[in-house]
Amino acid sequence: MKPRRSLLMLALLIVTAFTPLDAEARHATTAVYPAATFVRVAERAVSMRDAVSRVRQQTGGRVLDAQDRGTHYRIKVLAPEGEVRIYRVDAQTGAIR
């Protein structure tokens, strides 16, 4: 009887582990971040690779770091003059600021 009980407990554990949370719990976990700050990957016109390439081409510098910040990419560049500069590339438009 013990193996059957163990098997039943394992099945119950697996089912509960893969059961989605109720709507209120899902809302509570995402409510911390405003929905406007997120851009779905499918809506992005510019990938991080493209953004890095554009910044490297425009500045002639060496890219030190690139981070995905949702609506934009933050790219840190060592300029040819030796200065470290940070650029923001809009994930939808590709505009560099």
N, C-alpha and C positions, 0 to 999 in steps of 0.2 A: 504494500500500500504506500510506503514511503516514496518509491520512485515515481509513482503516479502523482502524488501530491507535489513532489519537486518539479515534475514536468508541468503540472498545472500552474504552479507559482511562476515558473519561468515564462510560460506563455502569457500569463497575466502581466508580468513585468514588461515583456516585449510590446504587447498591445498598448499599455499605458505610456510607454516611452515614445511611441510613434503617433500618439493621438494628439491632434492639434489643440492648442489652448482655446478656451471659449473666447468670444469676441471681446468681452470686457478685459480679459487678461492680455490679449494681443494689443488692444488699444493702450493699456497701461504701460506696456514695454516700449511702444513707439511714440508715446505722447511727449516724451522728453525732447525730441527733436522736431522742429517745425517741418512739415512736409515740403515747404518751399525750398529748403536747403538741399534737398536731394534731387539729383537728375538721374533718371534711369539710364542704364548703359545703352539701351536701344535708342534713346533720344539724343545721345551725344553725336555731334557731327565730327568731333576731333578726338582721336585717341591720345593717350598719354605719350605714346611713341611719336605720333605726329607733332604734338605740342613741343616735345623736347627737340625734335628735329628743326622745327620752325624757330625756336629760340636760339638754338646753336647757330643756325644759318644767319639770323638777324644780328646776333651779337658778335659772332666770331670767337666766342669764349668756350670754356670747358664746363660742361654741366657737372655740378658737384652732387646735386640731389634733386629728386622729383617726387612730389607727393600729390596724391589724388585727394582733393578736398570737396568732392561732390559736385558743386557747380563750376569749379575751376581747378586747374592744376597749379601748384606752387613749385616753381623751378628756380633752384639756386645755381648761379653761374659765376665762374671765375673769369672776369673779363680780361682781355689781352693786356690792359694797363695794370693788372694786378688787383683790381677791386672785386669784392664779392658783391654781387647784385642779386636781388630776388625779383622774379617776374611772375605775374599771374596770367594764365592763359584760360580764357573762357571756354568751357567744355562744349558749348553749343555753337558759338560763333567763331572761335579760334582767335579772337582779339587778344592781343598781347598788351599787358599794362605793366 
